[in-house]
Amino acid sequence: MVANGDAPARGSAAAAASLRRRRTTSSGTGGGGASTMLQFYTDEAAGRKMSPNSVLIMSIGFIAVVALLHVFGKLYRTSA
Amino acid sequence: MSNRSKFWRLAALVPEVQCPDQPISPRQKFKYTAIVLFIFVTASQVLLYGIQHQPRTIEPDPLHWLHLILASSRSTLLSHGIVAILVPEVLVKIWVYLKIITLDTSAPETGVLMNRAQRLLGILVAILGAVNFYVRSQHFTVNTVLIMLQILCSDIIVIYLDDVLRKGYGLLSGISLFTATNICVNILWKAFSPMSVMYPEQSPEFEGAVIAWVHLLMTRTDKLSAMSKAFYRQNLPNIINFLATCLFVPLAIFFQGFYIVLPVRTRRNFQAYCHIKLSHFLYGPVVLHRLLLPLPYVASKVLYKKYSGNTLVNLLGKWDGLNHFGQSIPVGGIVYYLRTPPILADLHRDPFHAFIYVAFVLISCVFISMGLMVCASSKGVFNGFVVLNMQEERRLRLAQPDSIHANEIRRHVMRAACVGGFCAGVLIIFADLIGVFCSGTGIMLAVTASYPYVDGRASEVGSFGF
């Protein structure tokens, strides 16, 4: 029973996406053309994945590189 | 189908952070959020390599509000702040409303598609930001290439930090977290900054209000004049501003708790309660009001410097740089009436100015709130405004005579949007008159951005509070 008549309240897009992804994979276990089509889209939609740790390491690495640029820039200026 | 396939292939080129395969403990969430915040704050302090750093000027930045909202710091790695994640978020919502993008809610890949579209847009915004720097510098050297690369990489890093938080590894969404952090750092800096500001023909003064107070009391023999200067100085943050900030923060937090209960009649003569939280209507007017207001300021200032004798330019705004510690402020024209009266005493000296200012702020906040409500009425976003009380849903009761039909929810929400916009305007006016740090707008931004975590709805709320 829908209480307010409209669509029920839903969470954020990310939560809805993960929920739908779970449904798709579960329905993908069955056979048939439609399931194959959905499975095809799901596989292509996966794309490349990165772990949050690699994102954090990449960010810290970039800031460290810029800081090193400052250090070497000053060393080069004093030596010249 | 072919267009979709092409877009899929293009979007698949952009890697994204994987969703957590198991629920993350709150301790680990806090750890991830702390690391992301540390990276963000550090990046906002590291200067761009290769740029010519100008000495720090006392003249206020005309884009001060933009920097607050976008959490950006000039000449640092975060020159553009969170533009790369805020602009796609707003653009996608506007496009959904204008039917440029039609959401197929039945398709399972809609959420994935929207996320990838926003990320692609963010990277495009980052590239445009880097190109914008090249256009502004107007010459091409090795330093220019280095600076463009730094800006591009910084924006991409902001995009992925937000993605980490958004996928469930953090406590808040990136936009709320970065904006709130930037404003809090600014407030603390104004209160406790150890930096000294040099004035010609005067002794140096500390920038922080509390530090200056202690320093004046310790160094001056005349305690009364020291106290008076610490409390009422106009050129730098003072103790009155500090006390006003301490008063305003609890007030803004208190406003977040308001909500209206609507008894909604469902089918078969049952009713349930929907909560319309007023805080949902505070964030939008606060942000957009301060985003749009500087535009006539900057236009008037630039025009006045070039064509100060023109009648139309004078009508728009007259500017005066004397007698204001080197700051150029409007002294006439339309822009003058849109400016906050500096102190409470000005309400008596210039009542017409005060009236115009109050009316302008209140009316503009109400209209912005209603406009945002209309934009948010697309199917996926509308339900965020009306928080259905899940506890009540299980024990539905018989319909009472005062219950309203489900079709009337929208009209009541629009009415609540008016009230919310009005409250936002009142808060802005009150805060600006008592002179809080970073203005009431900044504090309300920080409070509104952080409140969903206190409220326990952190995972449900995106940017702009819904």
Interface residues (C-beta under 8 A of the other chain):
Chain A: M1 V2 A3 N4 G5 D6 A7 P8 A9 R10 G11 S12 A13 A14 A15 A16 A17 S18 R20 R21 R23 T24 L38 Y41 T42 E44 A45 A46 G47 R48 K49 M50 S51 P52 V55 L56 M58 S59 I60 F62 I63 V66 A67 L69 H70 G73
Chain B: W8 R9 A11 A12 L13 V14 P15 E16 V17 Q18 C19 Y32 I35 V36 I39 T42 A43 V46 L47 L48 Y49 G50 L77 P108 E109 T110 G111 V112 L113 M114 N115 R116 L146 Q150 C153 S154 I157 Y160 L161 D163 V164 R166 K167 G168 Y169 V264 T266 R267 R268 F270 A272 C274 K379 G380 F382 N383 G384 V386 V387 L388 E393 L396 H405 A406 N407 I409 S459 E460 V461 G462
